[in-house]
Amino acid sequence: MIRPTVTLAYAQTLDGRIAARDGSSRWISGAESLARTHQLRASHDAIMVGIGTVLHDDPRLTVRLATGRDPLRVVIDRTLRTPPTAAVLRDGAGVGTWVVCAENASLAQRDTLRATGATLITVPEDANQHLDLLATLQLLAQRGISSVMLEGGSRLITSMLTAQLIDRVAITVAPKLLGTGVAVFGDIGIQTMDHALQLHNPVYTPCGPDIWIEAEVRYAH
């Protein structure tokens, strides 16, 4: 079935960290890269994050540093832990937010989130009680979404890469080192270099002090 094109976008340090040991991530990249990220947001139909990002960072997921419209906000939240006070819901933001949950998620919490104006979407779970991400993307396509910008967090990025659902990347590499901290993603099932994901036709662009990298993702199998 048809699904939206998915672009993974994130900022990392030179040693591959998206947050410090204490969880802080503001700001890894410079002002120029942030503005370019907002331009990228404006060019997509939807922006997707996991519940961990909502709970930890409370992002607005809007276009503020560039000219353009705000994309639809999509939160992957299996058990509906999103608080109604979250930035993606409060002050009227809920009308532009879809929350994707499991079919057995709390009915009371669904009503609470719907009261903010949010749209609730239910999808099946797999054997490991993870939401079916392909089914999620297919439902988005059925509702007119043709492009999704995936911004995190690490667990959702890992799941999307494992399922081979990411088509492009837009990576900001900042000239900073952390040593330890939060990795971009975890185990995606690759055992050998022969199966490494390939970034095809990469374009490297200086962006203030950072390097902006855009490329297509090629899966080995």
N, C-alpha and C positions, 0 to 999 in steps of 0.2 A: 504493500500500500504506500501511497504518497506520504511523505513526512517533510517538515520544514528543513531547510538548510541550517546547520548549527555551526556557529563560530564561537570557539572558546577564546575568551579574552581575560587576561590577568596581568598583574605586574609582579615581578620577582626581583630579588637581589641577584647579583652575579653568581652566587653559589646556590641558586635555586630555591630560595625561601620566599614564601608569600606572607609570612608574619614572623615576628620575633618569638623567643621562648615564652614570653609573657602573653602572647597572643596579639600584641599590638601590630598594626599594619599600616597606620596612617603616619606619614605618607611614604610609601616605598618609592614611588615615581615622582617626577617633577611636575610643575604646573603645566608645561607644554603637553606632556603625555596624558595628564588628566583631561585636558581640553580635547585632545584627540580621541580619548575613550568616550567622551560625551558625544562627539561627532559620530562615532561608531554606533552608539546607542540609538541616536536619532535615525540611523539608516536601517534599523531592524524593526520588524513588527513587534517583537516581544523580547524581554530580557528575563532570564531564568536564574534563580538561585535556590539553594537548599535551605531548609529550616535552620541549620546551624549558623549560616551567615546572617539570617534575620535575627536570631536570638543574640548573637555575639556582637554584630556590627550595627544592627538596626539601620540599614541603608534606606535611602529614599528611592533609589533606582530611577531617577529622573534625569532629564537633559537640562542642565543648568549652566554649563560652561561652553555651550555651543548653540547655534541656531537650529531649531528643529523641534519636532513634536516628541512628547514622551512616549516610549514604547509601552505596550501592555506589560504588566509585571506578572510573572508566573513564579509561585513559590511551591517547591516540592516539599510537602509536609504530610507524611504518611499518617501520623496520629493527631494532627491538628493541634500542634503546640504553639502556633502563631498567636500571640496576644492581640486583642483588639486595639491595643494602644501602640502597636508597631507602626513605624513610619510608613510602611507600604499600605496601611489601612486607615490611619487616623486623619482627621481634618479633611474628610472627603476623598482621600486617596483610594479607598476601598473599591470605588466604582471602576477603577482602572487596574484592578488586581484579581487574578485568578489563583486560587489555592487548590493544589492537586493532592488528594488524600486517598486512603484506602477505603474500600467499600464498607468496612466495619468501623470506621471512625465515629467518634461520639456524635450523636444526633444533636445533643444540647450545644456542643461546641460549634457544630455546623450553623445552628441558628444564631449563635453569638457572632460568628464571622459574617454571615449573610446580613446581619443588622448594620454592618459597616458599609454595605454596598458591594462587598466582594462576591465573586462567583465561585462556587465550589464545584470541583470536577472530581469524580471518583474513577479510579482505575484499578485493575486487578493487581494482586501481589504474586510474586514468584514463590518457589518453595522455601526460600530464605527470608520471606516476609519483607522483601524489597519491592517497591512499586515498579510496575512494568513501564520502563522509560520509553520503549518503542511505542507502546500503546498510548502513552501520554503525548508523544510527538504526533502520532497519527490523529488523535483527537484535536490537537491544536490545528493541524492542517484542515480537518473537517470544518473548523470554525474560522477559516480564512487566514490563518497564520502561515506565512511562507518562509519566514526567516527568524531565527532565534539566536540571541547573543547569550551565551552561558558565562556567568561571572563567578561561579563558585557555589559552595566551598569545596574543600579538598575531597570530601567523601563523594559528593555529587559528580565532580570532575572524574574521579576514579571510576565510578559506575558508568558514566557515559563513554569513557574511553574503552572500558572493558567490553561494553556492548557495541563498540565501533559505530557510535552515533554522532561523532564529531567530524565535521567536514573541513573546517578551516581553523586556523589559530591566528590570534593577534596578540603577541606577547611583548610586553614592555620589560626590558632588562635594564635595571638601574645599577650604576656603578657603586654598589654597596655590598658589604660582606657581613654576614651574621654568624656563620659557623654552625650554630644549632638554631633550630626554629621549626616552623611549620613547613613541610614539604608541599609542593604544588599538588601532588597526588601520590597515592600509594601503589600497591601491587596491582598491575593490570594484566597479569598472567603471562608475561613475556619471560621465557626461560633462556633464550639464546639471542645473540646479536643478529642472527639471520632474520628474526621475527621483529626486530625493532621497528617502531613506527617511523615512517619517513616523512619529513616535511618537504613537500615538492614545490618547486618554483619559489623559493623563499625570496622575499624582498626586505632588505635591511635599510632603515631610514633613521638618520639621527633625529632626535626629538628632544631639544634642550640637552641636558646631560645624559639622557637615556638613549637606548637603541630600541626602535620599534620594529618588530619582525612580523611579517604576514606571510602565510604559506598555506598550501593545501595539505591535508593529512592523507597519507597513503598507508593502508593496512596491509600487512604481509600475508594474512590469511583470513 
